Amino acid sequence: MVRVEFLGPIQKKALELEITNLNELATILQNDKEVSEWLATCAVAVNDTLVSSLEAPLKDGDKISLLPPVCGG
Amino acid sequence: MLSLYNGALDVPLILKTWYEEEARSNYGAYIPFVGTVRSEDGIDGLSFDLYEPILDSWFEAWQKKAQDKGAKIKMAHSHGDVMLHESSYIAAVFSPKRRVALEFIDEFVEDFKASAPIWKYDLKNGKRIYAKERSTAISGSGLLA
């Protein structure tokens, strides 16, 4: 089971999913109307490290975070 | 050093504290940048969410870059609400020489705007509205689209 958290302005509760890689997550979220419109502009972190590939395997207990566009200051 | 505060920053206190912390560290330059909430588009203030684990690691990576140049960065940021003419952000670079600090503060603040996991909202008529148009997608975004 991995936990998926939606940060900042994405109004969606965290998900607990049985998935083994980010490709599976992409498919699930592309079909989720609450979040699909955010995907093109969201960065992805696994266990608080930003990732650049969908291929890295996920393991039980991993935390995935979706980070929408930022504006600090 | 990264310091996070609930609500507006006490700018005079933070600048004074940082000054005193480094007064005997033999830095020749102390260059702070203070971000203050301006009145525009009818806002009453701004509000911020931030995500500390990635903010911490982003900041630590910059601190290492600063150390490589013999410099040091300090940063303070608000979460929650910050009203007009209050301040939500201070970044400062200490370095042996002025030129390094001036260049570094510019690079640091630019990357802060583009990469630090902080989300801004306008406070307007009792609502908290995500500042979508002023926000920047983090490099590498769109992986799941």
Backbone of each chain as ProteinMPNN parsed JSONL, in Angstrom:
{"seq_chain_A": "MVRVEFLGPIQKKALELEITNLNELATILQNDKEVSEWLATCAVAVNDTLVSSLEAPLKDGDKISLLPPVCGG", "coords_chain_A": {"N_chain_A": [[0.845, -1.201, 0.0], [0.603, 2.179, -0.904], [0.808, 5.667, -0.069], [-0.85, 8.506, -1.292], [-0.479, 11.895, -1.537], [-1.959, 15.102, -1.851], [-0.898, 18.234, -2.467], [-0.943, 21.7, -1.269], [-3.096, 23.757, -3.16], [-4.713, 21.722, -4.23], [-7.675, 20.279, -3.797], [-8.121, 17.622, -2.378], [-8.495, 14.588, -0.656], [-5.995, 12.447, 0.837], [-4.929, 9.414, -0.811], [-4.965, 5.852, -0.443], [-3.28, 3.368, -1.981], [-2.962, 0.269, -3.815], [-0.401, -0.106, -5.576], [2.388, -0.554, -7.841], [4.097, 0.961, -9.308], [4.73, 4.256, -10.776], [3.493, 4.55, -13.198], [1.098, 3.157, -12.972], [-0.17, 4.77, -11.131], [-0.435, 7.102, -12.636], [-2.35, 6.312, -14.54], [-4.577, 5.856, -12.903], [-5.021, 8.422, -11.806], [-5.427, 9.984, -14.053], [-7.943, 9.304, -14.707], [-9.449, 10.397, -12.757], [-11.623, 12.788, -11.97], [-11.415, 14.871, -10.131], [-8.761, 15.477, -9.95], [-7.44, 15.262, -12.368], [-7.128, 17.496, -14.048], [-5.051, 18.85, -12.885], [-2.741, 17.442, -13.412], [-0.953, 17.985, -15.545], [0.56, 20.103, -14.693], [1.731, 19.394, -12.342], [4.409, 18.513, -10.173], [6.122, 15.537, -9.033], [6.787, 13.759, -6.101], [8.557, 11.135, -4.485], [8.623, 9.758, -1.389], [9.417, 12.271, -0.423], [11.341, 13.143, -2.228], [11.892, 14.688, -5.29], [10.915, 13.278, -8.409], [11.84, 12.113, -11.733], [11.073, 10.213, -13.458], [8.762, 7.693, -14.491], [9.277, 5.112, -13.955], [10.529, 4.149, -11.671], [10.397, 1.699, -9.119], [7.753, 1.205, -6.724], [7.35, 0.723, -3.205], [5.84, -1.002, -0.433], [4.416, 1.236, 1.874], [5.531, 3.541, 0.849], [5.507, 7.097, 0.248], [3.823, 9.248, -1.821], [3.859, 12.415, -3.3], [1.99, 15.041, -4.755], [2.816, 17.996, -6.317], [1.558, 21.029, -6.992], [1.766, 24.045, -9.148], [3.984, 26.557, -7.865], [4.431, 29.416, -5.663], [6.185, 31.168, -3.847], [7.066, 33.669, -1.348]], "CA_chain_A": [[0.0, 0.0, 0.0], [1.314, 3.46, -0.884], [-0.067, 6.799, 0.251], [-0.708, 9.589, -2.271], [-0.93, 13.145, -0.929], [-2.163, 16.201, -2.798], [-0.439, 19.381, -1.677], [-1.356, 23.06, -1.608], [-4.485, 24.068, -3.513], [-5.508, 20.595, -4.743], [-8.62, 19.939, -2.731], [-8.41, 16.197, -2.446], [-7.942, 13.825, 0.463], [-4.964, 11.464, 0.476], [-5.39, 8.092, -1.245], [-4.131, 4.677, -0.128], [-3.436, 2.563, -3.198], [-2.109, -0.907, -4.033], [0.242, 0.037, -6.888], [3.812, -0.898, -7.753], [4.925, 1.977, -9.973], [4.017, 5.517, -11.018], [2.633, 4.396, -14.376], [-0.242, 2.777, -12.498], [-0.768, 5.96, -10.512], [-0.827, 8.012, -13.721], [-3.603, 5.825, -15.113], [-5.662, 6.079, -11.927], [-5.313, 9.856, -11.613], [-5.949, 10.541, -15.309], [-9.379, 8.996, -14.738], [-10.055, 10.986, -11.558], [-11.987, 14.149, -12.405], [-11.004, 15.862, -9.136], [-7.323, 15.773, -9.973], [-6.843, 15.092, -13.699], [-6.747, 18.789, -14.635], [-3.808, 19.315, -12.26], [-1.587, 16.568, -13.662], [0.013, 18.568, -16.495], [1.401, 21.113, -14.039], [2.189, 18.912, -11.039], [5.621, 17.72, -9.972], [5.849, 14.337, -8.241], [7.859, 13.342, -5.194], [8.412, 9.858, -3.786], [9.302, 9.881, -0.09], [9.914, 13.644, -0.31], [12.352, 13.47, -3.225], [11.264, 14.864, -6.603], [11.318, 12.236, -9.359], [11.736, 12.537, -13.127], [10.743, 9.045, -14.268], [7.638, 6.892, -13.996], [9.672, 3.707, -13.906], [11.061, 3.713, -10.373], [9.424, 0.855, -8.431], [7.231, 1.649, -5.434], [7.243, -0.367, -2.238], [4.85, -0.811, 0.628], [4.746, 2.312, 2.811], [6.037, 4.743, 0.182], [4.639, 8.273, 0.214], [3.907, 10.01, -3.075], [3.258, 13.739, -3.152], [1.8, 15.827, -5.972], [3.086, 19.401, -6.003], [1.098, 21.928, -8.048], [2.625, 25.229, -9.334], [4.352, 27.21, -6.602], [4.642, 30.873, -5.675], [6.546, 31.641, -2.515], [7.526, 35.053, -1.245]], "C_chain_A": [[0.88, 1.25, 0.0], [0.297, 4.566, -0.613], [0.209, 7.92, -0.745], [-1.308, 10.856, -1.667], [-0.96, 14.264, -1.967], [-1.913, 17.501, -2.051], [-1.045, 20.694, -2.147], [-2.816, 23.139, -1.999], [-5.302, 22.897, -4.054], [-6.404, 20.098, -3.614], [-9.0, 18.469, -2.841], [-7.753, 15.484, -1.282], [-6.913, 12.816, -0.031], [-5.608, 10.133, 0.1], [-4.432, 7.032, -0.722], [-4.346, 3.694, -1.27], [-2.491, 1.364, -3.196], [-1.515, -0.801, -5.436], [1.731, -0.225, -6.723], [4.708, 0.05, -8.541], [4.059, 3.19, -10.323], [3.166, 5.471, -12.286], [1.207, 4.037, -13.965], [-0.94, 3.973, -11.863], [-1.256, 6.93, -11.586], [-2.177, 7.595, -14.296], [-4.783, 6.109, -14.18], [-6.037, 7.563, -11.866], [-5.84, 10.511, -12.889], [-7.454, 10.307, -15.426], [-10.127, 9.555, -13.525], [-10.351, 12.458, -11.855], [-11.546, 15.232, -11.426], [-9.569, 16.326, -9.36], [-6.732, 15.791, -11.388], [-6.376, 16.422, -14.294], [-5.447, 19.346, -14.045], [-2.569, 18.602, -12.801], [-0.523, 17.21, -14.555], [0.966, 19.545, -15.821], [1.918, 20.66, -12.675], [3.531, 18.195, -11.132], [5.276, 16.577, -9.016], [7.058, 14.029, -7.357], [7.522, 11.971, -4.626], [9.269, 9.947, -2.527], [10.074, 11.204, 0.015], [11.118, 13.96, -1.192], [11.67, 13.569, -4.583], [11.79, 13.806, -7.566], [11.088, 12.717, -10.785], [11.38, 11.372, -14.041], [9.582, 8.286, -13.636], [8.054, 5.464, -13.651], [10.125, 3.223, -12.535], [10.016, 2.873, -9.638], [8.983, 1.465, -7.103], [7.166, 0.46, -4.495], [6.237, 0.007, -1.156], [5.308, 0.292, 1.584], [5.286, 3.57, 2.162], [4.997, 5.868, 0.23], [4.884, 9.027, -1.09], [3.21, 11.346, -2.852], [3.127, 14.398, -4.514], [1.91, 17.3, -5.611], [2.633, 20.281, -7.166], [1.996, 23.164, -8.16], [2.762, 26.067, -8.064], [4.508, 28.724, -6.783], [4.938, 31.339, -4.261], [6.84, 33.136, -2.526], [6.447, 36.039, -0.848]], "O_chain_A": [[1.798, 1.365, 0.812], [-0.895, 4.426, -0.885], [1.365, 8.248, -1.012], [-2.491, 10.893, -1.328], [-0.096, 14.35, -2.84], [-2.634, 17.831, -1.109], [-1.582, 20.797, -3.25], [-3.685, 22.655, -1.274], [-6.492, 23.067, -4.317], [-5.931, 19.565, -2.611], [-10.073, 18.126, -3.339], [-6.594, 15.742, -0.958], [-6.959, 12.385, -1.183], [-6.669, 9.768, 0.605], [-3.235, 7.281, -0.575], [-5.466, 3.24, -1.501], [-1.385, 1.421, -2.659], [-2.074, -1.351, -6.385], [2.273, -0.132, -5.622], [5.933, -0.038, -8.459], [2.835, 3.163, -10.188], [2.23, 6.256, -12.438], [0.237, 4.543, -14.53], [-2.144, 4.167, -12.032], [-2.337, 7.507, -11.473], [-3.048, 8.437, -14.512], [-5.847, 6.547, -14.619], [-7.216, 7.915, -11.874], [-6.604, 11.474, -12.827], [-8.149, 11.019, -16.15], [-11.292, 9.227, -13.297], [-9.435, 13.271, -11.976], [-11.325, 16.376, -11.823], [-9.211, 17.446, -8.997], [-5.624, 16.293, -11.579], [-5.347, 16.473, -14.968], [-4.817, 20.217, -14.644], [-1.457, 19.112, -12.66], [0.672, 17.003, -14.344], [2.063, 19.788, -16.324], [2.485, 21.462, -11.932], [3.766, 17.389, -12.032], [4.283, 16.633, -8.289], [8.2, 14.04, -7.816], [6.366, 11.674, -4.324], [10.476, 10.18, -2.593], [11.215, 11.246, 0.474], [11.835, 14.928, -0.942], [10.955, 12.653, -4.99], [12.975, 13.475, -7.541], [10.266, 13.6, -11.033], [11.384, 11.52, -15.264], [9.439, 8.242, -12.414], [7.256, 4.698, -13.111], [10.11, 2.022, -12.264], [8.861, 3.288, -9.539], [9.756, 2.158, -6.442], [6.955, -0.673, -4.926], [5.85, 1.165, -0.999], [6.448, 0.284, 2.047], [5.485, 4.575, 2.844], [3.79, 5.627, 0.248], [6.015, 9.392, -1.411], [2.117, 11.405, -2.291], [4.041, 14.325, -5.335], [1.208, 17.796, -4.73], [3.267, 20.277, -8.222], [2.905, 23.326, -7.345], [1.81, 26.258, -7.307], [4.69, 29.227, -7.891], [4.057, 31.842, -3.563], [6.858, 33.776, -3.578], [6.717, 37.234, -0.729]]}, "seq_chain_B": "MLSLYNGALDVPLILKTWYEEEARSNYGAYIPFVGTVRSEDGIDGLSFDLYEPILDSWFEAWQKKAQDKGAKIKMAHSHGDVMLHESSYIAAVFSPKRRVALEFIDEFVEDFKASAPIWKYDLKNGKRIYAKERSTAISGSGLLA", "coords_chain_B": {"N_chain_B": [[20.152, 28.505, 7.592], [16.788, 27.945, 8.1], [13.767, 29.397, 8.833], [10.462, 29.125, 9.904], [7.326, 30.722, 10.201], [4.198, 31.264, 11.794], [1.927, 33.326, 10.331], [2.582, 36.922, 9.909], [5.991, 38.115, 9.468], [8.308, 39.237, 11.949], [10.018, 41.645, 11.024], [12.092, 43.638, 11.768], [13.129, 42.4, 14.079], [14.031, 39.878, 13.157], [15.976, 40.586, 11.226], [17.766, 41.921, 12.858], [18.468, 39.908, 14.656], [19.725, 38.052, 12.96], [21.846, 39.632, 12.068], [23.258, 39.996, 14.455], [23.894, 37.365, 15.05], [25.859, 36.794, 13.187], [27.76, 38.694, 13.509], [30.393, 38.486, 14.334], [31.517, 36.731, 12.593], [33.191, 37.245, 10.563], [32.23, 37.935, 8.048], [32.093, 40.033, 5.235], [29.929, 41.092, 3.973], [26.412, 41.532, 4.217], [23.491, 40.804, 2.904], [20.238, 41.385, 2.762], [16.978, 40.409, 1.584], [13.742, 41.547, 1.612], [10.43, 40.585, 1.451], [7.38, 42.126, 0.945], [3.867, 42.433, 1.459], [1.955, 43.869, -0.988], [-0.55, 46.355, -1.787], [-2.765, 45.473, -4.171], [-5.014, 44.786, -6.861], [-7.222, 44.713, -5.181], [-6.813, 43.071, -2.953], [-6.869, 41.817, 0.444], [-4.839, 40.707, 1.729], [-2.306, 38.123, 1.785], [-2.059, 34.516, 1.723], [-0.434, 31.539, 2.801], [0.499, 28.191, 2.034], [2.763, 25.631, 2.927], [5.191, 23.05, 2.269], [6.982, 21.303, 4.337], [8.99, 19.105, 4.375], [10.148, 18.928, 1.75], [10.764, 21.558, 1.28], [12.731, 21.952, 3.217], [14.799, 20.239, 2.255], [15.31, 21.372, -0.231], [16.253, 23.882, 0.612], [18.542, 23.129, 2.06], [20.169, 22.146, 0.017], [20.768, 24.506, -1.324], [22.11, 25.804, 0.715], [24.442, 24.321, 0.84], [25.563, 24.985, -1.643], [26.057, 27.663, -1.13], [27.931, 27.456, 0.927], [30.076, 26.394, -0.486], [31.0, 28.642, -1.693], [31.968, 30.034, 0.349], [29.986, 31.333, 1.69], [26.859, 32.068, 3.445], [23.405, 31.282, 3.83], [20.376, 32.651, 5.035], [16.957, 32.197, 5.759], [13.597, 33.211, 6.12], [10.163, 32.451, 6.329], [6.631, 32.895, 6.015], [3.74, 30.991, 7.067], [0.198, 30.525, 6.625], [-1.876, 33.435, 7.157], [-0.998, 36.674, 5.887], [-1.118, 40.049, 6.122], [-1.873, 43.14, 4.28], [0.975, 45.158, 3.702], [2.452, 43.906, 5.565], [5.132, 41.524, 6.101], [6.211, 38.547, 4.442], [8.389, 37.13, 3.746], [11.842, 36.703, 4.083], [15.065, 36.674, 2.847], [18.526, 36.173, 3.172], [21.937, 36.728, 2.421], [25.115, 36.034, 3.604], [28.444, 36.852, 3.098], [32.022, 36.678, 2.471], [32.755, 38.633, 0.605], [31.24, 41.371, -1.18], [30.371, 41.035, -3.929], [29.903, 38.282, -4.416], [27.772, 37.835, -2.648], [25.762, 39.535, -3.663], [25.296, 38.434, -6.208], [24.551, 35.88, -5.483], [22.229, 36.145, -3.932], [20.412, 36.918, -5.824], [20.288, 34.694, -7.591], [19.412, 32.774, -5.792], [16.886, 33.725, -4.874], [15.482, 33.745, -7.273], [15.372, 30.982, -7.881], [14.04, 30.134, -5.659], [11.494, 31.238, -6.133], [10.752, 29.655, -8.285], [10.897, 27.006, -7.475], [10.599, 26.384, -4.701], [8.524, 24.633, -2.424], [5.904, 26.147, -1.912], [2.73, 27.594, -1.585], [0.642, 30.138, -2.758], [-2.032, 32.261, -1.844], [-4.602, 34.615, -2.594], [-6.157, 36.811, -0.344], [-9.335, 37.823, -0.287], [-12.278, 39.56, -0.002], [-13.088, 37.904, 2.111], [-12.495, 35.411, 1.118], [-10.231, 32.734, 0.214], [-8.089, 32.551, -2.295], [-6.47, 30.651, -4.658], [-3.412, 31.643, -6.108], [-3.172, 31.168, -8.998], [-2.421, 32.137, -11.563], [-0.052, 33.46, -11.072], [1.669, 31.558, -10.326], [4.252, 29.04, -10.657], [5.017, 26.151, -12.463], [6.824, 23.491, -11.085], [10.08, 22.492, -12.141], [10.122, 19.736, -14.345], [7.528, 18.999, -14.045], [4.348, 17.449, -14.824], [4.677, 14.786, -15.213], [2.796, 12.779, -14.651], [0.768, 13.224, -16.412]], "CA_chain_B": [[19.096, 28.439, 8.583], [15.447, 28.185, 7.564], [12.826, 29.618, 9.945], [9.082, 29.257, 9.426], [6.51, 31.412, 11.195], [2.76, 31.364, 11.54], [1.579, 34.743, 10.179], [3.587, 37.876, 9.426], [7.327, 38.091, 10.067], [8.778, 40.406, 12.696], [11.196, 41.932, 10.197], [13.223, 44.235, 12.489], [13.724, 41.438, 15.016], [14.756, 38.837, 12.416], [17.191, 41.173, 10.639], [18.695, 42.231, 13.967], [18.981, 38.633, 15.183], [20.688, 37.506, 11.993], [23.029, 40.501, 12.112], [24.016, 39.725, 15.672], [24.429, 35.999, 14.989], [27.027, 36.712, 12.307], [28.554, 39.921, 13.655], [31.809, 38.17, 14.541], [31.851, 35.595, 11.724], [34.134, 37.753, 9.559], [31.635, 38.188, 6.74], [32.169, 41.452, 4.884], [28.672, 41.551, 3.373], [25.131, 40.967, 4.691], [22.531, 41.357, 1.946], [18.902, 40.818, 2.944], [15.849, 40.754, 0.721], [12.495, 41.453, 2.386], [9.232, 40.615, 0.608], [6.259, 42.737, 1.679], [2.585, 42.312, 0.744], [1.519, 45.165, -1.538], [-1.956, 46.512, -2.139], [-3.066, 45.427, -5.61], [-6.173, 43.965, -7.239], [-8.236, 44.665, -4.122], [-6.59, 42.02, -1.952], [-6.72, 42.213, 1.848], [-3.586, 40.112, 2.172], [-1.956, 36.854, 1.142], [-1.985, 33.389, 2.633], [0.541, 30.584, 2.278], [0.709, 26.809, 2.486], [4.081, 25.155, 2.522], [5.427, 21.629, 2.531], [8.286, 21.418, 4.979], [10.075, 18.158, 4.065], [10.861, 19.253, 0.504], [11.332, 22.9, 1.476], [13.982, 21.771, 3.963], [15.873, 19.665, 1.431], [15.651, 22.404, -1.23], [17.07, 24.902, 1.269], [19.854, 22.554, 2.403], [20.967, 22.081, -1.219], [21.289, 25.866, -1.558], [23.088, 26.136, 1.757], [25.71, 23.694, 0.428], [26.131, 25.833, -2.71], [26.581, 28.878, -0.493], [29.155, 27.09, 1.662], [31.157, 26.233, -1.464], [31.498, 29.987, -2.02], [32.337, 30.687, 1.605], [28.862, 32.182, 2.097], [25.807, 31.441, 4.244], [22.069, 31.822, 3.558], [19.318, 32.532, 6.045], [15.66, 32.46, 5.144], [12.4, 33.129, 6.962], [8.938, 32.523, 5.53], [5.37, 32.737, 6.744], [2.599, 30.223, 6.585], [-1.012, 31.198, 7.088], [-2.254, 34.732, 6.582], [-0.129, 37.843, 6.04], [-1.982, 41.116, 5.616], [-1.217, 44.213, 3.527], [2.102, 45.909, 4.272], [3.25, 43.022, 6.415], [6.117, 40.783, 5.303], [6.075, 37.096, 4.482], [9.597, 36.468, 3.254], [13.163, 37.337, 4.159], [16.228, 35.856, 2.516], [19.742, 36.969, 3.328], [23.211, 36.053, 2.17], [26.326, 36.553, 4.235], [29.628, 36.331, 2.427], [33.21, 37.489, 2.733], [32.808, 39.798, -0.284], [29.951, 41.887, -1.661], [29.952, 40.569, -5.248], [29.338, 36.932, -4.259], [26.471, 37.923, -1.969], [24.783, 40.152, -4.574], [24.944, 37.457, -7.248], [23.932, 34.697, -4.886], [20.863, 36.442, -3.487], [19.594, 36.952, -7.039], [20.076, 33.29, -8.02], [18.654, 32.061, -4.761], [15.483, 34.162, -4.857], [14.866, 33.277, -8.516], [15.059, 29.559, -7.753], [12.989, 30.067, -4.624], [10.2, 31.497, -6.782], [10.443, 28.606, -9.26], [11.045, 25.637, -6.982], [10.29, 26.115, -3.284], [7.143, 24.148, -2.335], [5.076, 27.102, -1.171], [1.57, 27.96, -2.403], [0.149, 31.47, -2.377], [-3.464, 32.526, -2.041], [-5.064, 35.972, -2.325], [-7.274, 36.968, 0.595], [-10.178, 38.829, -0.943], [-13.696, 39.45, 0.362], [-13.29, 36.765, 2.998], [-12.159, 34.142, 0.464], [-8.808, 32.393, 0.039], [-8.11, 32.174, -3.712], [-5.149, 30.227, -5.147], [-2.832, 32.581, -7.079], [-2.773, 30.247, -10.072], [-1.763, 32.821, -12.684], [1.27, 33.933, -10.668], [2.428, 30.4, -9.865], [5.146, 28.425, -11.637], [5.138, 24.698, -12.333], [8.175, 23.051, -10.734], [10.762, 21.813, -13.25], [9.837, 18.301, -14.398], [6.1, 18.756, -13.825], [3.611, 16.835, -15.933], [5.062, 13.374, -15.314], [1.648, 11.878, -14.562], [-0.292, 13.639, -17.359]], "C_chain_B": [[17.762, 28.821, 7.96], [14.491, 28.29, 8.75], [11.438, 29.858, 9.377], [8.221, 29.808, 10.552], [5.05, 31.35, 10.793], [2.39, 32.845, 11.489], [2.775, 35.594, 9.8], [4.914, 37.746, 10.162], [7.578, 39.378, 10.855], [10.109, 40.813, 12.057], [12.341, 42.567, 10.993], [13.927, 43.239, 13.405], [14.568, 40.399, 14.266], [16.055, 39.405, 11.83], [18.243, 41.457, 11.717], [19.325, 40.941, 14.503], [20.036, 38.055, 14.249], [21.984, 38.315, 12.001], [23.902, 40.139, 13.304], [24.629, 38.322, 15.652], [25.747, 35.942, 14.206], [27.999, 37.871, 12.489], [30.052, 39.637, 13.782], [32.262, 36.995, 13.675], [32.791, 35.992, 10.587], [33.56, 37.799, 8.147], [31.709, 39.688, 6.46], [30.851, 42.003, 4.376], [27.486, 40.799, 3.972], [24.068, 41.609, 3.821], [21.182, 40.69, 2.125], [17.934, 41.264, 1.855], [14.588, 40.538, 1.552], [11.314, 41.581, 1.432], [8.033, 41.063, 1.419], [4.994, 42.678, 0.831], [2.113, 43.705, 0.318], [0.013, 45.156, -1.783], [-2.095, 46.49, -3.652], [-4.236, 44.479, -5.839], [-7.172, 43.767, -6.093], [-8.028, 43.589, -3.077], [-6.507, 42.622, -0.544], [-5.4, 41.691, 2.417], [-3.313, 38.864, 1.36], [-1.971, 35.762, 2.198], [-1.103, 32.319, 1.985], [0.36, 29.202, 2.9], [2.143, 26.465, 2.139], [4.235, 23.689, 2.926], [6.86, 21.49, 3.033], [9.329, 20.399, 4.548], [10.862, 18.532, 2.807], [11.441, 20.668, 0.57], [12.678, 22.798, 2.203], [15.102, 21.254, 3.065], [16.29, 20.628, 0.33], [16.591, 23.435, -0.595], [18.469, 24.362, 1.579], [20.758, 22.449, 1.182], [21.559, 23.462, -1.534], [22.315, 26.25, -0.501], [24.453, 25.53, 1.413], [26.372, 24.515, -0.68], [26.743, 27.092, -2.12], [27.901, 28.579, 0.218], [30.342, 26.939, 0.716], [31.77, 27.568, -1.857], [31.909, 30.744, -0.765], [31.233, 31.548, 2.177], [27.877, 31.382, 2.951], [24.471, 32.1, 3.904], [21.22, 31.676, 4.81], [18.003, 32.896, 5.374], [14.56, 32.308, 6.185], [11.182, 33.243, 6.058], [7.726, 32.282, 6.419], [4.566, 31.577, 6.192], [1.352, 30.81, 7.22], [-1.118, 32.595, 6.491], [-1.251, 35.836, 6.902], [-0.85, 39.014, 5.367], [-1.169, 42.208, 4.907], [-0.145, 44.906, 4.359], [2.829, 45.153, 5.379], [4.181, 42.216, 5.499], [6.009, 39.29, 5.545], [7.39, 36.386, 4.19], [10.827, 37.322, 3.517], [14.201, 36.296, 3.755], [17.447, 36.745, 2.694], [20.957, 36.104, 3.033], [24.302, 36.804, 2.919], [27.507, 36.004, 3.443], [30.828, 37.219, 2.711], [33.204, 38.768, 1.888], [31.442, 40.103, -0.88], [29.485, 41.21, -2.946], [29.292, 39.184, -5.172], [27.938, 37.009, -3.663], [25.407, 38.495, -2.894], [24.345, 39.165, -5.653], [24.141, 36.3, -6.655], [22.495, 34.969, -4.462], [19.924, 36.449, -4.693], [19.272, 35.534, -7.508], [19.165, 32.562, -7.051], [17.174, 32.444, -4.806], [14.772, 33.725, -6.145], [14.474, 31.798, -8.404], [14.001, 29.321, -6.678], [11.611, 30.221, -5.273], [9.769, 30.317, -7.659], [10.304, 27.219, -8.64], [10.59, 25.379, -5.554], [8.817, 25.718, -3.151], [6.281, 24.988, -1.384], [3.95, 27.532, -2.101], [0.936, 29.22, -1.842], [-1.328, 31.616, -2.733], [-3.713, 34.012, -1.807], [-6.183, 35.909, -1.295], [-8.113, 38.132, 0.085], [-11.627, 38.571, -0.569], [-13.983, 38.197, 1.192], [-12.979, 35.412, 2.376], [-10.647, 33.985, 0.334], [-8.674, 31.785, -1.357], [-6.686, 31.878, -4.193], [-4.659, 31.172, -6.243], [-2.283, 31.804, -8.278], [-1.964, 30.938, -11.164], [-0.34, 33.256, -12.341], [2.183, 32.774, -10.251], [3.2, 29.751, -11.018], [5.205, 26.921, -11.406], [6.6, 24.351, -12.049], [8.772, 22.304, -11.915], [10.496, 20.318, -13.209], [8.369, 17.978, -14.179], [5.467, 18.099, -15.055], [3.89, 15.357, -16.112], [3.855, 12.435, -15.373], [0.558, 12.194, -15.593], [-0.337, 12.712, -18.568]], "O_chain_B": [[17.625, 29.891, 7.366], [14.415, 27.379, 9.574], [11.254, 30.685, 8.484], [8.366, 29.414, 11.709], [4.71, 31.38, 9.61], [2.521, 33.549, 12.491], [3.832, 35.085, 9.425], [4.963, 37.327, 11.319], [7.123, 40.458, 10.477], [11.179, 40.385, 12.489], [13.47, 42.084, 10.907], [15.154, 43.228, 13.503], [15.68, 40.077, 14.684], [17.11, 38.777, 11.929], [19.44, 41.258, 11.51], [20.526, 40.875, 14.768], [21.102, 37.625, 14.687], [23.079, 37.754, 11.949], [25.118, 39.994, 13.183], [25.729, 38.106, 16.163], [26.634, 35.147, 14.519], [28.948, 38.018, 11.719], [30.879, 40.456, 13.383], [33.261, 36.341, 13.977], [33.142, 35.162, 9.748], [34.299, 37.714, 7.167], [31.426, 40.508, 7.333], [30.652, 43.217, 4.34], [27.55, 39.592, 4.202], [23.768, 42.794, 3.962], [20.99, 39.554, 1.692], [18.06, 42.35, 1.289], [14.393, 39.467, 2.127], [11.205, 42.56, 0.694], [7.703, 40.468, 2.445], [5.052, 42.855, -0.385], [1.903, 44.591, 1.146], [-0.606, 44.107, -1.959], [-1.6, 47.384, -4.338], [-4.421, 43.504, -5.111], [-7.882, 42.762, -6.052], [-8.972, 43.225, -2.376], [-6.126, 43.779, -0.369], [-4.914, 42.167, 3.443], [-3.996, 38.582, 0.375], [-1.906, 36.031, 3.397], [-1.042, 32.216, 0.76], [0.108, 29.056, 4.096], [2.678, 26.965, 1.15], [3.523, 23.172, 3.787], [7.817, 21.55, 2.261], [10.484, 20.783, 4.364], [12.091, 18.462, 2.794], [12.488, 20.942, -0.018], [13.64, 23.477, 1.843], [16.221, 21.765, 3.105], [17.468, 20.707, -0.017], [17.6, 23.814, -1.191], [19.464, 25.059, 1.382], [21.97, 22.639, 1.286], [22.71, 23.569, -1.958], [23.283, 26.949, -0.799], [25.492, 26.143, 1.662], [27.586, 24.72, -0.667], [27.809, 27.537, -2.547], [28.86, 29.345, 0.123], [31.468, 27.303, 1.055], [32.917, 27.627, -2.3], [32.167, 31.947, -0.81], [31.479, 32.393, 3.038], [28.042, 30.179, 3.151], [24.4, 33.314, 3.712], [21.336, 30.697, 5.547], [17.947, 33.789, 4.529], [14.587, 31.4, 7.016], [11.171, 34.046, 5.124], [7.789, 31.572, 7.423], [4.682, 31.219, 5.02], [1.43, 31.509, 8.23], [-0.525, 32.891, 5.454], [-0.729, 35.928, 8.012], [-1.151, 38.96, 4.175], [0.062, 42.197, 4.934], [-0.331, 45.197, 5.541], [3.711, 45.697, 6.044], [4.031, 42.23, 4.277], [5.76, 38.825, 6.657], [7.493, 35.172, 4.366], [10.847, 38.514, 3.212], [14.207, 35.177, 4.267], [17.399, 37.939, 2.398], [20.995, 34.916, 3.352], [24.393, 38.031, 2.872], [27.554, 34.809, 3.152], [30.68, 38.365, 3.136], [33.585, 39.84, 2.359], [30.607, 39.217, -1.058], [28.314, 40.842, -3.049], [28.252, 38.95, -5.788], [27.025, 36.323, -4.123], [24.277, 38.008, -2.916], [23.16, 39.072, -5.972], [23.181, 35.815, -7.254], [21.631, 34.106, -4.619], [18.77, 36.032, -4.587], [18.116, 35.215, -7.789], [18.262, 31.827, -7.453], [16.307, 31.57, -4.778], [13.593, 33.373, -6.111], [13.37, 31.415, -8.791], [13.176, 28.414, -6.788], [10.69, 29.449, -5.005], [8.581, 30.015, -7.766], [9.658, 26.347, -9.222], [10.226, 24.25, -5.227], [7.948, 26.392, -3.704], [5.984, 24.606, -0.253], [4.189, 27.806, -3.277], [0.722, 29.357, -0.637], [-1.791, 31.155, -3.776], [-3.104, 34.608, -0.918], [-7.057, 35.046, -1.373], [-7.655, 39.273, 0.033], [-12.144, 37.477, -0.797], [-14.993, 37.523, 0.993], [-13.17, 34.377, 3.014], [-9.895, 34.96, 0.344], [-9.087, 30.648, -1.586], [-5.81, 32.741, -4.141], [-5.389, 31.469, -7.189], [-1.078, 31.793, -8.529], [-0.958, 30.409, -11.636], [0.491, 33.404, -13.237], [3.332, 32.99, -9.868], [2.845, 29.896, -12.188], [5.417, 26.47, -10.28], [7.503, 24.867, -12.707], [8.07, 21.571, -12.613], [10.628, 19.694, -12.156], [7.996, 16.805, -14.131], [5.987, 18.188, -16.167], [3.397, 14.739, -17.056], [3.889, 11.416, -16.063], [-0.463, 11.507, -15.643], [-1.159, 12.905, -19.463]]}, "name": "protein", "num_of_chains": 2, "seq": "MVRVEFLGPIQKKALELEITNLNELATILQNDKEVSEWLATCAVAVNDTLVSSLEAPLKDGDKISLLPPVCGGMLSLYNGALDVPLILKTWYEEEARSNYGAYIPFVGTVRSEDGIDGLSFDLYEPILDSWFEAWQKKAQDKGAKIKMAHSHGDVMLHESSYIAAVFSPKRRVALEFIDEFVEDFKASAPIWKYDLKNGKRIYAKERSTAISGSGLLA"}
